[in-house]
């Protein structure tokens, strides 16, 4: 909801067919905001490759390596991992550069 307020509502949200995305309450809420829901074909994770790639990396590089004692600890460590993923970690799609604006190198002419 905060993102919708800040950036506006999307025309649709595309997701897999997981229970969190076909839940009646969520669909009613999105319908009230005039946001359509679309789904990838069942058994076709390649149709949602960016999410599947992120989910796999988060599982392999973070969740499988941590044991959280409290919800506060889980939130703090998740924030740190996401910051690293979004701003520090080199991405192959960016020619192994970090995606953060502060990582942009000025080319000499």
N, C-alpha and C positions, 0 to 999 in steps of 0.2 A: 504494500500500500504506500509506503514511503517513497519508493521509486516512481510509482504512478503519479504521486503528487509532484515530485520534483521534475520528472521527465515527460509526463503525460501517459495516457494509457495506450497500449499497443492495440492494433486491430485484432490480433489473435496471439495465442500462446500455443506453441507446438511442443508436445512432450511425448514420452513413451506411454505405455498403457499401464503403468504401475498404479497401485491402489491410491497413492496420494494424489494422482492427477485425474482419476475418474471418480473421486469422492463426490457425492452429491452436494455436500456443503460448499466445496470449492467451486463446483460448476455453477451453483446458484449465485454465489458471490461474484464470479466473473461475468455471468449473464447480467447481473444487476449493473455492472460497470460497462456493459455493451462490448465485452471482450469475448471473442469466439475461442473455443478450444478445438485444436486439431491434434491428431495423434499420428504417430508413425505406424506403419504396418506391424502387427504383432510378429515378434521374432526377427525384426529387421533393425538391429542397433546401428547399422551403418547409415541409416537415414537420419540419425541424430549424432553424427560422428564427433562433433565438438564436445557435446555433453558426455558422451561415452568415453572419450579420450580423457577429459578432465576427471571424471569419476574414477577411472582406472588409475590415473596418476595420484589422485588424492588417497585412494585406498592403498596403493603400493608404497608411496613415498611418505605417507603420514599416518593414516589410521592403523595400518598393520604394525607400525613401529611404536605406538604410544599406548599407555595404559593410564586412563584418567581417573583421578581420585575424587574429583568434585566437578560439578557443572561449570563452576567458575574457571577451573583449570582447563577444562575442555574448550571453553570459549576463548580463553587467552591464547592457548597453543594453536587453536584453529585460526585465530586472527593472525598470528605470527606466520603460520604456514601460507595462508592466502596472500599475505603481504609479500612473502618471498616468491611465491608462484607468479604473482601479477607484476612484480616490480624488479626482481633480482634475477630469478632463474632464467637462463637462456632458453629460448623456444626455437625449435627447428624451423617452424614456419616463418620465423624472422631472421633466418640465416644465422641461427644460434646467438642472437643478440637478446638482451633483456628488453621487455616491452615498455618499461617505465620511461616517461619523458626525460627524467634526469639522466638516463643512460645514453641518450643520443649523443653521438660524438660529432663534433664539428669537423667537416672535411677541410683540409688545407687546399688552397687553390694555387 
